[in-house]
Amino acid sequence: MISRTRIQLILTALHERLLFLLKGDYQNILLAKRRLKNYCFMDNTTEDAVSTLNTIFEKKCSLGQGINPTGNDDRRVFLFQEDFVEYEELVNLKATFSKSFQFMSALKLELGFIMINETIATEDGNGSGGGWHRDSAYGQLKVMIYLNDVVKSNGAFQIVKDSRVFSSKLKYDSYINKSSPLRLYNNVVLEREAFTITGQSGTTIAFNPENIHRGSPCLNGQRRAATFYFFPRSRLQKMISEFRIDIDRLKINDRRG
């Protein structure tokens, strides 16, 4: 008998394909997925760029603009277009990341915003992103930069290769959190099958977030990273608006907490 979760996965996949066909995005999405099925390493980010991102993170946190959306171990700040005006250093970063931008531009994707986060060691922390999850399949790709040296014990990025494909979604459906279908329960199977990416400060990774991934729990020290969110041009403003609404809601809840 087909489980309710499996039926939901099938319907979600069909809905996404139909939506892309209706909007004329489907070829662009397929192109992006073929070019970046899992992850790849980009040129390392320069020390100056890493320093700039670290400085901006610390400045915004000092102004009370950081939020903890997934737990006290994961502090985040978000940078939108108005921040590019306020922080002139960000404009210069575009030249530093020219190859990443060219790569995404060839896939007809554009930068929506930047998220910088710091994960710290706590007794019950889930790591960056709040544990295993997938992001929505609307064609987004991400570029992540380590802003300090990262090893297995301080929150290294992990990804389950090819877990974006439909057969894999059926394989892992027993681990899905029924209250949030894009999230999965922690389990030894995912930990065994995931690739763990460590690296020095400046290590830069492009990845397809439709695959199951997480920042592993930070057991000691801290991990800081900057993530650039890229979206199909036709959906760019819609995705930015939706993220802004979510972030504003999280800020309100964070202040209440």
C-alpha positions as CSV (number, residue, x, y, z in Angstrom):
1,M,0.0,0.0,0.0
2,I,1.3,3.4,-0.9
3,S,2.0,5.6,2.1
4,R,0.5,9.1,2.4
5,T,4.0,10.6,2.4
6,R,4.9,8.8,-0.9
7,I,1.7,10.1,-2.5
8,Q,2.5,13.6,-1.3
9,L,6.0,13.3,-2.9
10,I,4.5,12.2,-6.2
11,L,1.9,15.0,-6.2
12,T,4.6,17.6,-5.3
13,A,6.9,16.4,-8.1
14,L,4.1,16.6,-10.7
15,H,3.0,20.0,-9.4
16,E,6.6,21.4,-9.8
17,R,6.9,20.1,-13.3
18,L,3.5,21.5,-14.3
19,L,4.3,24.9,-12.8
20,F,7.6,25.2,-14.7
21,L,6.0,24.2,-18.0
22,L,3.3,26.8,-17.5
23,K,5.8,29.5,-16.7
24,G,8.2,28.5,-19.5
25,D,11.0,27.9,-17.0
26,Y,11.3,24.1,-17.4
27,Q,14.2,24.2,-19.9
28,N,16.2,26.5,-17.7
29,I,15.6,24.3,-14.6
30,L,16.7,21.2,-16.5
31,L,19.8,23.0,-17.7
32,A,20.7,24.0,-14.1
33,K,20.1,20.5,-12.8
34,R,22.2,18.9,-15.6
35,R,25.1,21.3,-15.0
36,L,25.1,21.0,-11.2
37,K,23.5,17.8,-10.1
38,N,25.2,17.6,-6.7
39,Y,28.1,19.9,-5.9
40,C,31.4,21.2,-7.3
41,F,34.3,23.3,-5.9
42,M,34.8,26.8,-7.2
43,D,38.0,28.9,-7.0
44,N,38.8,29.6,-3.4
45,T,37.6,33.0,-2.2
46,T,40.3,35.5,-1.3
47,E,41.3,36.4,2.2
48,D,40.1,40.0,1.7
49,A,36.7,38.9,0.6
50,V,36.4,36.5,3.6
51,S,37.4,39.3,5.9
52,T,34.8,41.6,4.4
53,L,32.0,39.1,4.9
54,N,33.1,38.4,8.4
55,T,33.2,42.1,9.2
56,I,29.7,42.7,7.8
57,F,28.3,39.7,9.8
58,E,29.8,41.1,13.0
59,K,28.5,44.6,12.3
60,K,25.0,43.5,11.6
61,C,24.9,41.2,14.7
62,S,26.1,44.2,16.8
63,L,23.1,46.1,15.5
64,G,20.7,43.4,16.6
65,Q,20.0,42.3,13.0
66,G,20.9,38.6,13.5
67,I,18.3,35.9,13.9
68,N,18.2,32.3,15.2
69,P,15.6,30.6,13.0
70,T,16.6,27.0,13.7
71,G,18.0,27.1,17.2
72,N,20.3,29.0,19.5
73,D,23.4,27.3,17.8
74,D,22.7,29.0,14.4
75,R,22.9,32.8,14.1
76,R,22.1,34.3,10.7
77,V,22.1,37.7,8.9
78,F,20.6,38.3,5.5
79,L,21.9,40.8,2.9
80,F,19.5,42.1,0.2
81,Q,19.9,44.7,-2.5
82,E,19.6,47.6,0.0
83,D,22.6,46.2,1.9
84,F,24.7,46.5,-1.3
85,V,24.1,50.3,-1.1
86,E,24.8,50.5,2.6
87,Y,27.9,48.3,2.5
88,E,30.0,49.4,-0.4
89,E,32.3,46.5,0.2
90,L,29.7,44.1,-1.2
91,V,29.9,45.8,-4.6
92,N,33.6,45.0,-4.8
93,L,32.8,41.4,-3.9
94,K,31.1,40.9,-7.3
95,A,34.4,41.2,-9.0
96,T,35.9,38.6,-6.6
97,F,33.1,36.2,-7.3
98,S,33.0,36.8,-11.1
99,K,33.4,33.2,-12.0
100,S,30.6,32.1,-9.7
101,F,28.4,34.8,-11.1
102,Q,29.3,33.8,-14.7
103,F,28.6,30.2,-14.0
104,M,25.1,31.0,-12.6
105,S,24.4,33.5,-15.4
106,A,25.1,30.8,-18.0
107,L,22.3,28.8,-16.3
108,K,20.0,31.9,-16.4
109,L,20.2,32.3,-12.6
110,E,20.6,35.5,-10.7
111,L,21.6,36.4,-7.2
112,G,18.7,36.8,-4.8
113,F,20.4,37.5,-1.5
114,I,23.3,36.5,0.7
115,M,23.0,34.7,4.1
116,I,25.9,34.7,6.5
117,N,25.6,32.4,9.5
118,E,27.6,31.2,12.5
119,T,27.1,27.9,14.1
120,I,28.5,27.3,17.6
121,A,28.9,24.3,19.7
122,T,26.0,23.5,22.1
123,E,24.9,20.3,23.8
124,D,21.7,19.9,21.8
125,G,22.5,21.8,18.6
126,N,21.3,20.5,15.2
127,G,23.9,22.4,13.1
128,S,23.4,24.9,10.3
129,G,19.9,24.6,8.8
130,G,18.5,22.8,11.7
131,G,19.3,19.3,10.6
132,W,18.8,17.2,7.4
133,H,16.6,18.9,4.8
134,R,16.0,19.7,1.2
135,D,15.2,23.1,-0.2
136,S,12.3,23.7,-2.5
137,A,12.9,22.5,-6.1
138,Y,12.2,25.8,-7.8
139,G,15.5,25.8,-9.7
140,Q,17.6,27.5,-7.0
141,L,21.3,26.8,-6.7
142,K,23.7,28.0,-3.9
143,V,27.3,29.0,-3.5
144,M,28.7,28.6,0.0
145,I,32.0,30.0,1.3
146,Y,33.7,28.9,4.5
147,L,34.7,32.0,6.5
148,N,36.9,30.0,8.8
149,D,38.7,26.7,8.7
150,V,36.2,23.8,8.8
151,V,36.8,20.2,10.0
152,K,34.4,17.4,10.7
153,S,33.9,18.4,14.3
154,N,32.9,22.1,13.9
155,G,29.9,22.0,11.6
156,A,31.2,20.8,8.2
157,F,28.7,20.8,5.3
158,Q,27.2,17.4,4.3
159,I,25.3,16.4,1.2
160,V,23.7,13.1,0.1
161,K,24.6,12.8,-3.6
162,D,21.8,12.2,-6.1
163,S,19.1,12.4,-3.4
164,R,17.3,15.0,-5.5
165,V,16.1,12.4,-8.0
166,F,12.6,10.9,-7.6
167,S,13.7,7.4,-6.9
168,S,15.9,8.6,-4.1
169,K,13.0,10.6,-2.6
170,L,11.0,7.4,-2.4
171,K,14.0,5.6,-0.9
172,Y,14.3,8.2,1.9
173,D,10.6,8.9,2.5
174,S,10.5,6.9,5.8
175,Y,12.9,9.5,7.3
176,I,10.7,12.5,6.3
177,N,9.3,14.6,9.1
178,K,5.5,14.3,8.4
179,S,4.9,17.9,9.7
180,S,7.4,19.4,7.3
181,P,8.0,17.3,4.1
182,L,11.3,19.1,3.2
183,R,12.8,18.0,6.5
184,L,14.1,14.6,7.5
185,Y,14.8,13.0,10.8
186,N,18.4,12.4,11.9
187,N,19.4,8.9,11.3
188,V,22.5,6.7,10.7
189,V,21.6,6.0,7.1
190,L,21.9,9.6,6.0
191,E,25.1,10.1,8.0
192,R,26.6,7.0,6.4
193,E,25.7,8.0,2.8
194,A,26.5,11.7,3.1
195,F,29.6,13.4,1.7
196,T,31.3,15.6,4.3
197,I,33.1,18.7,2.9
198,T,35.9,20.1,5.0
199,G,38.2,22.9,4.0
200,Q,40.2,26.0,4.9
201,S,38.8,29.5,5.1
202,G,37.8,30.6,1.6
203,T,36.8,27.1,0.4
204,T,33.9,27.7,-2.0
205,I,31.3,25.1,-3.0
206,A,28.4,25.4,-5.5
207,F,25.6,22.9,-4.8
208,N,22.1,21.9,-5.7
209,P,20.1,22.3,-2.5
210,E,17.3,19.9,-3.8
211,N,19.7,17.2,-2.5
212,I,19.4,16.3,1.1
213,H,22.0,18.3,3.0
214,R,22.8,20.0,6.3
215,G,25.6,21.7,8.3
216,S,26.6,18.9,10.7
217,P,26.2,19.6,14.4
218,C,29.0,21.7,15.8
219,L,30.8,19.7,18.5
220,N,33.5,22.2,19.3
221,G,34.5,25.7,18.3
222,Q,32.3,27.4,15.7
223,R,31.7,27.5,11.9
224,R,31.0,30.6,9.9
225,A,29.9,30.6,6.3
226,A,28.3,32.8,3.6
227,T,25.7,31.4,1.3
228,F,24.7,33.0,-2.0
229,Y,21.2,32.1,-3.1
230,F,20.6,32.0,-6.9
231,F,17.2,31.7,-8.6
232,P,15.8,31.6,-12.1
233,R,15.4,35.1,-13.4
234,S,11.6,34.7,-14.0
235,R,11.1,33.7,-10.3
236,L,13.7,36.0,-8.7
237,Q,11.5,38.7,-7.3
238,K,8.9,36.3,-6.1
239,M,11.4,34.2,-4.2
240,I,13.0,37.3,-2.7
241,S,9.6,38.5,-1.5
242,E,8.7,35.2,0.0
243,F,12.1,35.0,1.8
244,R,11.6,38.6,3.1
245,I,8.2,37.7,4.6
246,D,9.7,34.6,6.3
247,I,12.7,36.5,7.6
248,D,10.5,39.3,9.0
249,R,8.3,36.7,10.8
250,L,11.4,35.0,12.2
251,K,12.7,38.4,13.5
252,I,9.5,39.0,15.3
253,N,9.5,35.5,16.9
254,D,13.2,35.9,17.8
255,R,12.5,39.2,19.6
256,R,9.6,37.5,21.5
257,G,11.9,34.6,22.5
